Amino acid sequence: MFVKIFLTVVFLLVTVGVGAYSRKQARNVEGFVLGGRSVGPWLTAFAYGTSYFSAVVFVGYAGQFGWKYGLSSTWIGVGNAVIGSLLAWMVLGRRTKLMTQHIESRTMPDFFGTRFRSQRLRVVASVIAFVFLIPYTAGVYKGISTLFEMGFGIPYEYCVILMAVLTAVYVILGGYRATAMNDFIQGVIMLFGIVTIIAAVLAQKGGLVSAVEQMAAIPADDNPAVNGRLADVWGPDPWNLLGVVVLTSLGTWGLPQMVGKFYSITDESAIKRGTIISTIFAFVVAGGCYFLGGFGRLFGVPPTLPNGRLDFDSIVPSMLSSLPDILIALVVLLVLSASMSTLASLVLTSSSTMTLDLIYRDKKSLEGEVNSGEIDDEVSERIEKRKVVVMRVLIVFFIVISLMIALNPPTFIAQLMGISWGALAGAFLAPFMLGLYWRGVTQGGVWACFIWGVGITVLNMLLGNPISPINCGAIAMVGGFAVVALVSILTPKLPQKYVDKVFKCYE
């Protein structure tokens, strides 16, 4: 217990120390939200990866989908690396950096407002982002606290509150720069931790070969037709597995907290290096998490919830509970690292979106409109400082709301994330990506996709999830491209002169 407490306290002191160190660079909006748009490839790549993978993946997804699909759940991690990291950086990285800098966009809702000349789009996008980031944040709290409770025996409620306070402290102090620096430190812990934990867990079952043979002998629930398929390459249910791959991989392309990393990177050469670093990181961390979760059935049946369903969120903690204390301390640090980085990204994204896109809306466009004419430098500096103060207050507000959900979570971690990602990426992915490449996207096309993504997710939830939130989210994302394309063809186009100015950044 001394070792666990000592390592955790050191980790938390370093985290808060980085926030204090970065405070000087977070005095204006550009520094607080984007780190001055001068963050290098290593910090950006690790910030992307650590924001991507949290306790939601390590505890919720790895446990639930490892139980359902066995070792084939590793494909989810492979998809995360190839689609969610490699292709995301290749397709979105350069164009996002250039266009957002050209139109002076600092958030995703700001992009929609300026790119498509609509303040209403900007406001609605900011509301969607704020509302649907909350269930994801609650899922992260739930995942990290479950592991913390296992490692230290501290009640779940206290763990949730402690993590919320610590995350708030270093984000409020240092903004994006502190988040990126901590993400790098936390990413190193995650890389070392996942490899070590996998080796230790498999050693308990006689090594890799023995563990795979034991998995092959387990029937997939009560269906004799899929006996032995839990150790198969494609698993017992490849089509539903594909839905999970789509949601968790393609979804990052439309999440404000993920795409925002491309806003802040230094230059195009840094994007190329960041692509490689981020992909390798995802292969190790995501692939390792799902591979580990695939062996969950070797450690017994998880407890049953009051509604009669299995408690999937307890699978990974039970796998790790018998490890030596030093390794449990490493697990706690691993999940702390993964989750605090994600929490920091979520709360910073939500607060900056509310501040810049709802409270202080600059009515700007490429045609030179500004908020209220020319203002002197002193007034401008005061406004910038005021915006940063408001963002810090909203960070606290966002954390309190998500805490209330986390203390009484309505469903499993995986379902919380499915609802959040489905609505956000269903609404934002298609219009954002097509807006970077296609001059023909219209305001009508963006509005239609907002309605489609949020509408199908909320309707499915209100009807009691006749389609699983995971598959519903995947449908919302993929279908959004058809919605934007069709409606854009049928609705009025933006002025050609304005569109040409937007795309001038690529010349």
Secondary structure, DSSP 8 states (H G I E B T S, - for coil): -HHHHHHHHHHHHHHHHHHHHTGGGGSSHHHHHHGGG-B-HHHHHHHHHHHH-SHIIIIIIHHHHHHHHGGGGHHHHHHIIIIIIIIHIIIIIHHHHHHHHHTT--SHHHHHHHHTT-HHHHHHHHHHHHHHHHHHHHHHHHHHHHHHHHHH---HHHHHHHHHHHHHHHHHHHHHHHHHHHHHHHHHHHHHHHHHHHHHHHHHTTSHHHHHHHHHTS--TT-GGGTTGGGSSS-S-HHHHHHHHHHHHHGGGG-HHHHHHHHHB--HHHHHHHHHHHHHHHHHHHHHHHHHHTTGGGG----B-TTS-B-GGGHHHHHHTTS-HHHHHHHHHHHHHHHHHHHHHHHHHHHHHHIIIIIS-----TT---SSS---HHHHHHHHHHHHHHHHHHHHHHHHHHHHHHHS--S-HHHHHHHHHHHHHHHHHHHHHHHHH-TT--HHHHHHHHHHHHHHHHHHHHTT-SS-HHHHHHHHHHHHHHHHHHHHHHS----HHHHHHHGGGG-
